Amino acid sequence: MRVHTKLLLAGLCFLPLAGCFKGEVDQSSLCTYSSDAEARECKEGELSWFKPTQWNNEQLPLSVAAAYCNFNHEVMYNNAGVICVFTEKRMSLVKNSQ
């Protein structure tokens, strides 16, 4: 087998794994917020935890995730809140609230 063919085959084997090598998330800190105003203090790429003061409805974690979570990383949510990697990319879409 020629060298070029071997290199091509090796490249094709590793191509599907390219998405597995995402940038590391700094896990030494956690931005905790309960409101949109507090969320504005979080930084892009930071691990964040939405910790509601009260649970209003079942749509709340999805609303928070839609506004503040980077979907290139795992998003965890339940009745205790939402944990994800914070993004500022959709910040302009969030209505100002307390």
N, C-alpha and C positions, 0 to 999 in steps of 0.2 A: 504494500500500500504506500502511496506517495506521501511525502511529508505534508503537502498542502491539504490532502484529503484527511489526514489524521487530525490536523489542526482544525479543520472545518467541523469534523465530527465531535471533537472535544468541545469546541465552542457551542455547538448545538446542544450538547448534553448539559452544559452549565447555564444556558440561557433561561430555562424555567426557574432556576434558583435565584435569579437576579432580584426578585422581589423580596426574598428572605433577608437580604442584607440592608435593612432600613437603618437610619441613623439611630443611635442609642438615645434613650430618654433619660435625663438626669433624674434619678430616683432619690436623691438626697434631700429634696424639698417637695413641698406640696402646697399648692395654692388652694385654700378653702374659701368658698363663698356661698352666700345664701340669697343674694340678690344680683340683679344686673349691674347695679352700681359697684358692688364688691367684685364682680367678675372683671370689671374694667381694670382692676389692679393686677390681674394675672398677666403673665407674659407668654408670648408665642412659644410653643413647644414645651411648656412646663406641665408637669403632672398636676392635674386639678381634681378637686372633689367638690361637687355641688352638694351642700348639706342643708336641706330646707329646714326652716324653723317650724313649719307646719306642712302637712301633706294635703294639698288641695284636691288633686284629681289624678287619674291614671295617665293623663297626657303630659304631666309635668316633666318626667324624666326624658321623654322624647323631645319636648320643646327645648329643654336645656341642651341635650345632645345635638339637636339640629342647629342651635345657635353657637355653641362653643366647642364642640368636639371635633378633633381631626380624625376623620374616618379612615386614614391610612394606618391608624393604630387601633388596638382593641378598645372597645367602649363597654364598661360594666355599669349596670344600673339595677336597682330594685327599690323597695319602699324607703330605704335609708338614704338614697341619693344617686348621684352619677359620678363615676370616676373615669377620667379619660385624659388624653393629651390635649391641652388647650390650644385653640386656634383663634386668631383675631380676624380671620378672613371674612367672616360673616357678621362682624360686630356692627356694621352699619345697618343691618337688617333688624336688629333688636330694638324694640321700643324701649324708651327710657322709663324705667320703673325703679322702685326702691327695693 
